[in-house]
Amino acid sequence: MTKNKVIAILLCLCLCLGMTACGRDEKAEETVSKTENAASVSNGTLQEDSTALAVGKTVVSYQEYKIYYYFMKTQYESVLTQRVWSYSGIQDGKKSIGQEAIEDVLRLIIQVKVIVRAAEKQGVTLAADEKEAADYQAKKYYEGLSDSVKKENSMSIAMLSKILEENKLAEKMYHIVVGKTNTGVTAEQLKAAKVQLIYLKADDSTRAQVRQKAEELCQQARASDSNFYRLARENTEAEDVECLIGGADTRMNLANASLALKEYEVSNVVEEGDGYYIAYCVSPSSKEINNEYKNQIVEERQILDFQNTYKSWSEEYEVKVSKSLLVE
């Protein structure tokens, strides 16, 4: 339980910022004007005290990087096996998942360091009880590790305490920022329905053929022996099959069509600028659904506000990464 709590704290920023918050395109990142040049980093064979990463003048030792990497690796291996690290990445077929994980860890560390610097500038610190809780959690986590894991991953109570304190401070900054988010929702925006979606992406060159495919799927969905969820899962290009659609959605044609459906009814093919949709109503508008949708709207606004705030903070620092990490 302690291990899971620690990992949850460390990954909370990934969830609200997204792993791409610092940008996957390093060349594009280098063109942004920075106000604080990065400190030098170490290359070649890295030792525990070598500088693996620099965010402005803030440096990250190889020891600290290795502990962050261990957290990420544990997260992956809790649902997969160790062999996952040699598999080729799905996107380009060139990078292994292990290499992708290294870049994700680097982005996570950068995010934490940028937010901690923002906290310092604003005079935000951990209260005594917050710091004590982080240090206690670090101690318990350390005690639960085997000697071999401690040695292999350069674990120390001091470094674990530093990492957890900084992550708790970053989490505190998140709540400070989102505490200022406008959470007002009108009655019209609030109305929503829970639907399952088939989404087919289309542009001007493919719209006709995609429309034809959408019509065929719509007919198939309306067949008495069809399972909409299975059909959607096999054909949709959306990240999730089931979601809430309502008055705050920018896809107004889809929102209007979804809200007009009765329970277990399938919509006609709905055209939007990004393609075609077919909606299946799981639950029509109700007080419970509308409250859930309101919470979703507020959360999305908060995340967007924090992403925008983080972007302005990150632009103040040049970032350097040891070449030795990028070739591991």
C-alpha positions as a Markdown table, in Angstrom:
| # | Residue | x | y | z |
|---|---|---|---|---|
| 1 | Met | 0.0 | 0.0 | 0.0 |
| 2 | Thr | 2.8 | 2.4 | 0.8 |
| 3 | Lys | 4.5 | 1.7 | -2.5 |
| 4 | Asn | 1.3 | 2.3 | -4.4 |
| 5 | Lys | 0.7 | 5.6 | -2.5 |
| 6 | Val | 4.2 | 6.8 | -3.4 |
| 7 | Ile | 3.7 | 6.0 | -7.0 |
| 8 | Ala | 0.3 | 7.7 | -7.1 |
| 9 | Ile | 1.9 | 10.9 | -5.7 |
| 10 | Leu | 4.7 | 10.8 | -8.3 |
| 11 | Leu | 2.3 | 10.2 | -11.2 |
| 12 | Cys | -0.4 | 12.7 | -10.3 |
| 13 | Leu | 1.3 | 15.4 | -12.3 |
| 14 | Cys | 1.5 | 13.1 | -15.3 |
| 15 | Leu | -2.3 | 12.9 | -15.2 |
| 16 | Cys | -3.0 | 16.6 | -14.9 |
| 17 | Leu | -0.3 | 17.8 | -17.2 |
| 18 | Gly | 0.0 | 14.9 | -19.6 |
| 19 | Met | 3.3 | 13.3 | -20.4 |
| 20 | Thr | 3.7 | 15.6 | -23.4 |
| 21 | Ala | 3.4 | 18.7 | -21.4 |
| 22 | Cys | 7.1 | 19.5 | -21.8 |
| 23 | Gly | 7.0 | 18.6 | -25.4 |
| 24 | Arg | 8.3 | 15.6 | -27.3 |
| 25 | Asp | 9.8 | 17.8 | -30.0 |
| 26 | Glu | 13.1 | 18.8 | -28.3 |
| 27 | Lys | 14.1 | 20.9 | -31.3 |
| 28 | Ala | 11.0 | 23.0 | -31.0 |
| 29 | Glu | 11.7 | 23.3 | -27.3 |
| 30 | Glu | 15.1 | 24.8 | -28.0 |
| 31 | Thr | 13.7 | 27.6 | -30.1 |
| 32 | Val | 11.7 | 29.0 | -27.2 |
| 33 | Ser | 13.3 | 32.0 | -25.5 |
| 34 | Lys | 14.4 | 31.2 | -22.0 |
| 35 | Thr | 15.3 | 33.6 | -19.1 |
| 36 | Glu | 17.5 | 31.2 | -17.2 |
| 37 | Asn | 20.2 | 29.1 | -18.9 |
| 38 | Ala | 20.6 | 25.5 | -17.9 |
| 39 | Ala | 23.5 | 24.3 | -15.8 |
| 40 | Ser | 26.0 | 21.9 | -17.4 |
| 41 | Val | 25.2 | 18.2 | -17.4 |
| 42 | Ser | 27.4 | 15.2 | -17.3 |
| 43 | Asn | 28.0 | 12.9 | -20.2 |
| 44 | Gly | 29.8 | 9.6 | -20.5 |
| 45 | Thr | 29.6 | 7.1 | -17.6 |
| 46 | Leu | 27.3 | 8.5 | -15.0 |
| 47 | Gln | 27.9 | 8.2 | -11.3 |
| 48 | Glu | 25.4 | 8.7 | -8.5 |
| 49 | Asp | 26.4 | 12.4 | -8.0 |
| 50 | Ser | 26.7 | 13.1 | -11.8 |
| 51 | Thr | 24.3 | 15.8 | -13.1 |
| 52 | Ala | 21.9 | 13.9 | -15.3 |
| 53 | Leu | 19.4 | 16.8 | -16.0 |
| 54 | Ala | 19.3 | 20.5 | -15.5 |
| 55 | Val | 16.2 | 22.8 | -15.4 |
| 56 | Gly | 17.7 | 26.2 | -15.4 |
| 57 | Lys | 20.2 | 26.3 | -12.5 |
| 58 | Thr | 18.3 | 23.4 | -10.8 |
| 59 | Val | 20.3 | 20.2 | -11.2 |
| 60 | Val | 19.2 | 16.6 | -10.9 |
| 61 | Ser | 21.7 | 14.0 | -9.9 |
| 62 | Tyr | 21.8 | 10.6 | -11.5 |
| 63 | Gln | 20.8 | 9.1 | -8.2 |
| 64 | Glu | 17.6 | 11.1 | -8.2 |
| 65 | Tyr | 16.9 | 10.2 | -11.8 |
| 66 | Lys | 17.4 | 6.4 | -11.0 |
| 67 | Ile | 14.8 | 6.6 | -8.2 |
| 68 | Tyr | 12.3 | 8.3 | -10.4 |
| 69 | Tyr | 12.9 | 5.7 | -13.1 |
| 70 | Tyr | 12.4 | 2.9 | -10.6 |
| 71 | Phe | 9.0 | 4.3 | -9.7 |
| 72 | Met | 8.0 | 4.4 | -13.4 |
| 73 | Lys | 9.4 | 0.9 | -14.0 |
| 74 | Thr | 7.5 | -0.5 | -11.1 |
| 75 | Gln | 4.3 | 1.1 | -12.4 |
| 76 | Tyr | 4.7 | -0.6 | -15.8 |
| 77 | Glu | 5.8 | -4.0 | -14.3 |
| 78 | Ser | 2.8 | -4.1 | -11.9 |
| 79 | Val | 0.6 | -4.9 | -15.0 |
| 80 | Leu | 3.2 | -6.2 | -17.5 |
| 81 | Thr | 6.4 | -8.2 | -17.3 |
| 82 | Gln | 10.1 | -7.2 | -17.3 |
| 83 | Arg | 10.3 | -8.1 | -21.0 |
| 84 | Val | 8.2 | -5.1 | -21.8 |
| 85 | Trp | 11.3 | -2.9 | -21.9 |
| 86 | Ser | 12.7 | -4.5 | -25.0 |
| 87 | Tyr | 9.5 | -4.3 | -27.0 |
| 88 | Ser | 9.5 | -1.8 | -29.9 |
| 89 | Gly | 7.3 | 1.3 | -29.5 |
| 90 | Ile | 3.9 | 1.1 | -31.2 |
| 91 | Gln | 4.1 | 4.6 | -32.7 |
| 92 | Asp | 7.3 | 4.5 | -34.7 |
| 93 | Gly | 8.6 | 1.0 | -34.4 |
| 94 | Lys | 12.1 | 2.4 | -33.5 |
| 95 | Lys | 12.1 | 3.2 | -29.8 |
| 96 | Ser | 11.7 | 0.5 | -27.3 |
| 97 | Ile | 9.1 | 1.0 | -24.5 |
| 98 | Gly | 12.1 | 1.3 | -22.2 |
| 99 | Gln | 13.4 | 4.2 | -24.2 |
| 100 | Glu | 10.0 | 5.8 | -24.2 |
| 101 | Ala | 9.8 | 5.4 | -20.4 |
| 102 | Ile | 13.2 | 7.2 | -20.0 |
| 103 | Glu | 11.7 | 10.2 | -21.9 |
| 104 | Asp | 8.6 | 10.0 | -19.8 |
| 105 | Val | 10.6 | 10.0 | -16.6 |
| 106 | Leu | 12.6 | 13.0 | -17.8 |
| 107 | Arg | 9.5 | 14.9 | -18.6 |
| 108 | Leu | 8.0 | 14.1 | -15.1 |
| 109 | Ile | 11.2 | 15.3 | -13.4 |
| 110 | Ile | 11.2 | 18.5 | -15.5 |
| 111 | Gln | 7.6 | 19.1 | -14.5 |
| 112 | Val | 8.2 | 18.7 | -10.8 |
| 113 | Lys | 11.3 | 21.0 | -10.9 |
| 114 | Val | 9.6 | 23.7 | -12.8 |
| 115 | Ile | 6.6 | 23.7 | -10.4 |
| 116 | Val | 8.9 | 23.7 | -7.4 |
| 117 | Arg | 10.7 | 26.7 | -8.7 |
| 118 | Ala | 7.4 | 28.5 | -9.2 |
| 119 | Ala | 6.5 | 27.7 | -5.6 |
| 120 | Glu | 9.8 | 29.2 | -4.4 |
| 121 | Lys | 9.1 | 32.4 | -6.3 |
| 122 | Gln | 5.6 | 32.6 | -4.9 |
| 123 | Gly | 6.7 | 31.8 | -1.3 |
| 124 | Val | 4.7 | 28.6 | -1.2 |
| 125 | Thr | 6.2 | 25.9 | 1.1 |
| 126 | Leu | 5.1 | 22.7 | 2.8 |
| 127 | Ala | 3.6 | 23.1 | 6.3 |
| 128 | Ala | 5.5 | 21.3 | 9.1 |
| 129 | Asp | 2.9 | 18.5 | 9.2 |
| 130 | Glu | 3.0 | 18.1 | 5.4 |
| 131 | Lys | 6.8 | 17.8 | 5.4 |
| 132 | Glu | 6.6 | 15.4 | 8.3 |
| 133 | Ala | 4.1 | 13.2 | 6.4 |
| 134 | Ala | 6.3 | 13.1 | 3.3 |
| 135 | Asp | 9.4 | 12.2 | 5.3 |
| 136 | Tyr | 7.5 | 9.5 | 7.2 |
| 137 | Gln | 6.2 | 8.1 | 3.9 |
| 138 | Ala | 9.7 | 8.0 | 2.5 |
| 139 | Lys | 11.0 | 6.2 | 5.6 |
| 140 | Lys | 8.3 | 3.5 | 5.4 |
| 141 | Tyr | 8.8 | 3.1 | 1.7 |
| 142 | Tyr | 12.5 | 2.7 | 2.1 |
| 143 | Glu | 12.0 | 0.1 | 4.9 |
| 144 | Gly | 9.8 | -2.0 | 2.7 |
| 145 | Leu | 12.4 | -2.4 | -0.1 |
| 146 | Ser | 14.9 | -5.3 | -0.3 |
| 147 | Asp | 18.6 | -4.6 | 0.1 |
| 148 | Ser | 19.2 | -5.5 | -3.5 |
| 149 | Val | 16.6 | -3.0 | -4.8 |
| 150 | Lys | 18.0 | -0.3 | -2.6 |
| 151 | Lys | 21.5 | -0.9 | -3.9 |
| 152 | Glu | 20.6 | -1.4 | -7.6 |
| 153 | Asn | 18.5 | 1.8 | -7.6 |
| 154 | Ser | 20.7 | 4.0 | -5.4 |
| 155 | Met | 17.9 | 4.4 | -2.8 |
| 156 | Ser | 18.4 | 6.5 | 0.3 |
| 157 | Ile | 15.9 | 7.9 | 2.8 |
| 158 | Ala | 17.3 | 11.4 | 2.2 |
| 159 | Met | 16.7 | 11.3 | -1.5 |
| 160 | Leu | 13.3 | 9.7 | -1.2 |
| 161 | Ser | 12.3 | 12.4 | 1.3 |
| 162 | Lys | 13.4 | 15.1 | -1.1 |
| 163 | Ile | 11.5 | 13.5 | -4.0 |
| 164 | Leu | 8.3 | 13.1 | -2.0 |
| 165 | Glu | 8.5 | 16.6 | -0.5 |
| 166 | Glu | 8.9 | 18.2 | -3.9 |
| 167 | Asn | 6.0 | 16.1 | -5.4 |
| 168 | Lys | 3.8 | 17.1 | -2.5 |
| 169 | Leu | 4.8 | 20.7 | -3.0 |
| 170 | Ala | 4.0 | 20.4 | -6.7 |
| 171 | Glu | 0.6 | 18.9 | -5.8 |
| 172 | Lys | 0.0 | 21.8 | -3.5 |
| 173 | Met | 0.8 | 24.3 | -6.2 |
| 174 | Tyr | -1.7 | 22.5 | -8.5 |
| 175 | His | -4.5 | 23.0 | -5.9 |
| 176 | Ile | -3.5 | 26.7 | -5.5 |
| 177 | Val | -3.8 | 27.3 | -9.3 |
| 178 | Val | -7.0 | 25.4 | -9.8 |
| 179 | Gly | -8.6 | 27.0 | -6.8 |
| 180 | Lys | -8.9 | 30.1 | -8.9 |
| 181 | Thr | -10.6 | 28.3 | -11.8 |
| 182 | Asn | -14.1 | 29.6 | -12.8 |
| 183 | Thr | -16.4 | 26.7 | -11.9 |
| 184 | Gly | -19.7 | 28.3 | -13.0 |
| 185 | Val | -21.9 | 26.2 | -15.2 |
| 186 | Thr | -25.2 | 27.4 | -16.7 |
| 187 | Ala | -28.3 | 25.2 | -16.6 |
| 188 | Glu | -28.1 | 24.8 | -20.4 |
| 189 | Gln | -24.5 | 23.7 | -20.2 |
| 190 | Leu | -25.2 | 21.3 | -17.4 |
| 191 | Lys | -27.7 | 19.0 | -19.2 |
| 192 | Ala | -25.9 | 15.8 | -20.4 |
| 193 | Ala | -26.4 | 12.2 | -21.3 |
| 194 | Lys | -24.1 | 9.1 | -21.0 |
| 195 | Val | -23.5 | 7.6 | -24.4 |
| 196 | Gln | -21.3 | 5.1 | -26.2 |
| 197 | Leu | -19.8 | 6.5 | -29.4 |
| 198 | Ile | -18.5 | 5.3 | -32.7 |
| 199 | Tyr | -16.3 | 8.0 | -34.1 |
| 200 | Leu | -14.7 | 8.0 | -37.6 |
| 201 | Lys | -12.2 | 10.7 | -38.4 |
| 202 | Ala | -12.6 | 12.4 | -41.7 |
| 203 | Asp | -11.3 | 15.4 | -43.6 |
| 204 | Asp | -12.2 | 17.0 | -47.0 |
| 205 | Ser | -10.5 | 14.3 | -49.0 |
| 206 | Thr | -12.0 | 11.3 | -47.2 |
| 207 | Arg | -15.4 | 12.6 | -46.0 |
| 208 | Ala | -17.5 | 10.8 | -48.6 |
| 209 | Gln | -16.1 | 7.4 | -48.1 |
| 210 | Val | -16.0 | 7.8 | -44.3 |
| 211 | Arg | -19.7 | 8.9 | -44.4 |
| 212 | Gln | -20.6 | 5.7 | -46.3 |
| 213 | Lys | -18.8 | 3.5 | -43.7 |
| 214 | Ala | -20.6 | 5.4 | -40.9 |
| 215 | Glu | -24.0 | 4.8 | -42.4 |
| 216 | Glu | -23.2 | 1.1 | -42.7 |
| 217 | Leu | -22.1 | 0.9 | -39.1 |
| 218 | Cys | -25.2 | 2.8 | -38.1 |
| 219 | Gln | -27.4 | 0.2 | -39.8 |
| 220 | Gln | -25.4 | -2.6 | -38.2 |
| 221 | Ala | -25.8 | -0.9 | -34.7 |
| 222 | Arg | -29.6 | -0.8 | -35.1 |
| 223 | Ala | -29.8 | -4.5 | -35.9 |
| 224 | Ser | -31.6 | -6.4 | -33.0 |
| 225 | Asp | -28.7 | -8.8 | -32.5 |
| 226 | Ser | -26.0 | -6.1 | -32.4 |
| 227 | Asn | -24.0 | -5.3 | -29.3 |
| 228 | Phe | -23.2 | -1.6 | -29.6 |
| 229 | Tyr | -20.3 | -1.5 | -27.2 |
| 230 | Arg | -18.5 | -4.3 | -29.0 |
| 231 | Leu | -19.2 | -2.7 | -32.4 |
| 232 | Ala | -17.9 | 0.6 | -31.1 |
| 233 | Arg | -14.8 | -0.8 | -29.5 |
| 234 | Glu | -13.9 | -2.5 | -32.8 |
| 235 | Asn | -14.5 | 0.5 | -35.0 |
| 236 | Thr | -14.2 | 3.8 | -33.1 |
| 237 | Glu | -11.3 | 6.1 | -33.4 |
| 238 | Ala | -12.1 | 7.8 | -30.1 |
| 239 | Glu | -9.9 | 7.1 | -27.0 |
| 240 | Asp | -13.0 | 6.0 | -25.0 |
| 241 | Val | -16.1 | 4.3 | -26.1 |
| 242 | Glu | -18.3 | 5.6 | -23.2 |
| 243 | Cys | -18.5 | 9.2 | -22.2 |
| 244 | Leu | -20.7 | 12.1 | -21.1 |
| 245 | Ile | -21.9 | 14.5 | -23.8 |
| 246 | Gly | -23.7 | 17.7 | -22.9 |
| 247 | Gly | -24.3 | 21.4 | -23.5 |
| 248 | Ala | -20.8 | 22.4 | -22.8 |
| 249 | Asp | -19.4 | 20.3 | -25.6 |
| 250 | Thr | -18.0 | 22.1 | -28.6 |
| 251 | Arg | -19.4 | 19.4 | -30.9 |
| 252 | Met | -22.9 | 20.9 | -30.8 |
| 253 | Asn | -24.4 | 18.6 | -33.5 |
| 254 | Leu | -23.3 | 15.6 | -31.4 |
| 255 | Ala | -24.5 | 17.1 | -28.2 |
| 256 | Asn | -28.0 | 17.9 | -29.5 |
| 257 | Ala | -28.3 | 14.4 | -31.1 |
| 258 | Ser | -27.2 | 12.7 | -27.8 |
| 259 | Leu | -29.5 | 14.7 | -25.6 |
| 260 | Ala | -32.5 | 13.9 | -27.9 |
| 261 | Leu | -32.0 | 10.1 | -27.6 |
| 262 | Lys | -34.1 | 7.9 | -25.4 |
| 263 | Glu | -32.5 | 5.2 | -23.3 |
| 264 | Tyr | -30.9 | 2.4 | -25.5 |
| 265 | Glu | -31.6 | 4.3 | -28.7 |
| 266 | Val | -29.1 | 4.7 | -31.5 |
| 267 | Ser | -28.7 | 8.1 | -33.2 |
| 268 | Asn | -28.4 | 8.8 | -36.9 |
| 269 | Val | -25.0 | 9.5 | -38.3 |
| 270 | Val | -23.9 | 12.9 | -36.9 |
| 271 | Glu | -21.5 | 15.1 | -38.9 |
| 272 | Glu | -18.9 | 17.3 | -37.1 |
| 273 | Gly | -15.9 | 19.1 | -38.4 |
| 274 | Asp | -13.6 | 16.3 | -37.4 |
| 275 | Gly | -15.6 | 13.5 | -38.8 |
| 276 | Tyr | -18.7 | 11.3 | -38.1 |
| 277 | Tyr | -20.3 | 10.0 | -34.9 |
| 278 | Ile | -22.9 | 7.5 | -34.0 |
| 279 | Ala | -24.2 | 7.7 | -30.4 |
| 280 | Tyr | -26.0 | 5.0 | -28.3 |
| 281 | Cys | -27.7 | 6.3 | -25.2 |
| 282 | Val | -26.8 | 4.5 | -22.1 |
| 283 | Ser | -28.5 | 6.9 | -19.7 |
| 284 | Pro | -30.5 | 10.0 | -20.7 |
| 285 | Ser | -30.2 | 13.3 | -18.8 |
| 286 | Ser | -30.9 | 13.0 | -15.1 |
| 287 | Lys | -29.9 | 14.8 | -11.9 |
| 288 | Glu | -27.2 | 12.2 | -11.3 |
| 289 | Ile | -25.8 | 12.4 | -14.8 |
| 290 | Asn | -25.9 | 16.2 | -14.8 |
| 291 | Asn | -24.0 | 16.4 | -11.5 |
| 292 | Glu | -21.4 | 14.0 | -12.9 |
| 293 | Tyr | -21.1 | 16.1 | -16.0 |
| 294 | Lys | -20.7 | 19.3 | -14.0 |
| 295 | Asn | -17.8 | 17.7 | -12.1 |
| 296 | Gln | -16.2 | 16.7 | -15.4 |
| 297 | Ile | -16.5 | 20.2 | -16.8 |
| 298 | Val | -14.9 | 21.7 | -13.7 |
| 299 | Glu | -12.1 | 19.2 | -13.7 |
| 300 | Glu | -11.4 | 19.8 | -17.4 |
| 301 | Arg | -11.3 | 23.6 | -16.8 |
| 302 | Gln | -9.0 | 23.1 | -13.9 |
| 303 | Ile | -6.6 | 20.9 | -15.8 |
| 304 | Leu | -6.5 | 23.3 | -18.7 |
| 305 | Asp | -5.9 | 26.3 | -16.4 |
| 306 | Phe | -3.0 | 24.4 | -14.8 |
| 307 | Gln | -1.6 | 23.3 | -18.1 |
| 308 | Asn | -1.6 | 26.9 | -19.3 |
| 309 | Thr | 0.0 | 28.2 | -16.1 |
| 310 | Tyr | 2.6 | 25.4 | -16.2 |
| 311 | Lys | 3.5 | 26.4 | -19.8 |
| 312 | Ser | 4.2 | 30.0 | -18.7 |
| 313 | Trp | 6.4 | 28.7 | -15.9 |
| 314 | Ser | 8.3 | 26.3 | -18.1 |
| 315 | Glu | 9.2 | 28.9 | -20.6 |
| 316 | Glu | 11.4 | 30.6 | -18.0 |
| 317 | Tyr | 14.0 | 27.8 | -18.1 |
| 318 | Glu | 16.3 | 26.2 | -20.5 |
| 319 | Val | 16.5 | 22.4 | -20.1 |
| 320 | Lys | 19.5 | 20.2 | -20.6 |
| 321 | Val | 19.6 | 16.4 | -20.5 |
| 322 | Ser | 22.7 | 14.1 | -20.3 |
| 323 | Lys | 23.2 | 12.4 | -23.7 |
| 324 | Ser | 24.0 | 9.2 | -21.7 |
| 325 | Leu | 20.4 | 8.9 | -20.6 |
| 326 | Leu | 19.0 | 9.3 | -24.1 |
| 327 | Val | 21.0 | 6.4 | -25.4 |
| 328 | Glu | 20.3 | 4.0 | -22.6 |
